[in-house]
Amino acid sequence: MLVPPPARLLALAAAFVAAVALSAGPGRAQDKKDDPKPAKDEPKKDDGKKDEAKKKDEAKKEAAKKVKSKLKITVPQDDAELSIKGSREEKTKPTGTGREFETPDIDPGKEYEYDFVVVWKPNNYTTMTRTKTVTFKAGDDVTVDLTKADPKVPDKAVVRWVPTPDDIVAKMVEMAKVTKDDVVYEPGPGDGKVLIAAAKAGAKKAVGIELDPAKVKEAQGKVKEAGLADKVTIIEGDALKDRDYSEASVVFLYMGNEFLALLQPILEKQLKPGTRIVSHRFVFGADWPPDETKTVTGQDGDEYKLHIWTVGKKGEKKAKTETKADDKKDDKPADKKDDKDK
Ligand SMILES: C[S@@+](CC[C@H](N)C(=O)[O-])C[C@H]1O[C@@H](n2cnc3c(N)ncnc32)[C@H](O)[C@@H]1O
């Protein structure tokens, strides 16, 4: 059964829908059939009252003609934040995976466009954002499934900063067998320690794409301090958006399974055969298992999983290995010790 929306939401949605209705282009809005006709006679003394009553009457008739649309939205998690975006953005209450709303009175026959934005945390280090734009006719019921990505609008993934310990960074660089001919890329380099280690190991070029401006500054400072500014570049931006990884011969990762799931098609398309990918803890989808997984004990006594892939020729089928992906609902960012850094 339809749940009546909270009064606040309804008021906000009313403002939103009114704005959407106003901005609807002429091609998308149905013509009004009963536009008021211009008065033929000269106004008489008591015409004012009559006009007012007539106007009220017409307004009533207009209101009676309006319709509502029922919106049924499914979100990925009970506590996901759902926003309905129009001329202004409004957040709704996290009330389970199935959410139902009703639009305020809207004009029958007109088309409306709503943006639905859902933000959720699959674990305590990843924030996912998914957007869907839906166009519907006033009065029609609308079903929006936000549990699946919209191929037209890629999901966004933001992973919080948790550093790889220095001795584990050294193991990653060793595992990738970095040489003077290598061009190293790292999505989310944080303070730049992996790129600096790779450059020290001889890489001719190292590039990091970091979302957090404060980390970009920190990493750039550390690169300068190390005297590696001619080799290591830190770019500010989203490593999943419009990136070209095609010159990489080595890619380092410590970014979470959800992020890797979004990065996988980009790397599969862009990386050349022979490129090595070394990931601290996290893996791609089951269709791209690592070639090798090593468990190493850090100086802190904790165990760390390091995975390596070597990109094959395009279309080359990989033999399935027994290596398993880490549990996607695992709430530990990397190890218990890292949590206290946050
Ligand atoms: C888990 S830390 C890893 C830091 C470093 N790679 C290391 O191993 O020490 C993840 C880093 O990625 C950055 N980050 C998160 N989401 C990102 C995105 N979509 N694009 C680029 N950087 C991102 C974070 O700001 C953070 O510095």
The ligand as a Tripos MOL2 file, in Angstrom:
@<TRIPOS>MOLECULE
LIG
   27    29     1     0     0
SMALL
NO_CHARGES

@<TRIPOS>ATOM
      1 C1         43.3200    3.4300    0.9810 C.3       1 LIG1
      2 S1         44.1210    4.9310    0.5330 S.3       1 LIG1
      3 C2         45.5630    4.3400   -0.2850 C.3       1 LIG1
      4 C3         46.7360    5.2940   -0.2410 C.3       1 LIG1
      5 C4         48.0170    4.7620   -0.8910 C.3       1 LIG1
      6 N1         47.7450    4.2160   -2.1870 N.3       1 LIG1
      7 C5         48.6830    3.7310   -0.0370 C.2       1 LIG1
      8 O1         48.6360    2.5490   -0.3990 O.co2     1 LIG1
      9 O2         49.2260    4.1080    1.0170 O.co2     1 LIG1
     10 C6         43.0640    5.5010   -0.7730 C.3       1 LIG1
     11 C7         43.4410    6.8500   -1.3680 C.3       1 LIG1
     12 O3         42.6960    7.0600   -2.5590 O.3       1 LIG1
     13 C8         42.1340    8.3620   -2.5690 C.3       1 LIG1
     14 N2         40.8750    8.2460   -3.3390 N.ar      1 LIG1
     15 C9         39.6960    7.7680   -2.9330 C.ar      1 LIG1
     16 N3         38.8070    7.7250   -3.9130 N.ar      1 LIG1
     17 C10        39.4340    8.1980   -5.0270 C.ar      1 LIG1
     18 C11        39.0540    8.3990   -6.3670 C.ar      1 LIG1
     19 N4         37.8170    8.1060   -6.7950 N.pl3     1 LIG1
     20 N5         39.9720    8.8930   -7.2330 N.ar      1 LIG1
     21 C12        41.2270    9.2090   -6.8130 C.ar      1 LIG1
     22 N6         41.6420    9.0390   -5.5460 N.ar      1 LIG1
     23 C13        40.7730    8.5430   -4.6590 C.ar      1 LIG1
     24 C14        41.9390    8.6960   -1.1020 C.3       1 LIG1
     25 O4         41.8820   10.0940   -0.9140 O.3       1 LIG1
     26 C15        43.1710    8.0420   -0.4710 C.3       1 LIG1
     27 O5         44.2740    8.9000   -0.4830 O.3       1 LIG1
@<TRIPOS>BOND
     1     1     2 1
     2     2     3 1
     3     2    10 1
     4     3     4 1
     5     4     5 1
     6     5     6 1
     7     5     7 1
     8     7     8 2
     9     7     9 1
    10    10    11 1
    11    11    12 1
    12    11    26 1
    13    12    13 1
    14    13    14 1
    15    13    24 1
    16    14    15 ar
    17    14    23 ar
    18    15    16 ar
    19    16    17 ar
    20    17    18 ar
    21    17    23 ar
    22    18    19 1
    23    18    20 ar
    24    20    21 ar
    25    21    22 ar
    26    22    23 ar
    27    24    25 1
    28    24    26 1
    29    26    27 1
@<TRIPOS>SUBSTRUCTURE
     1 LIG1         1 GROUP 0 **** ****
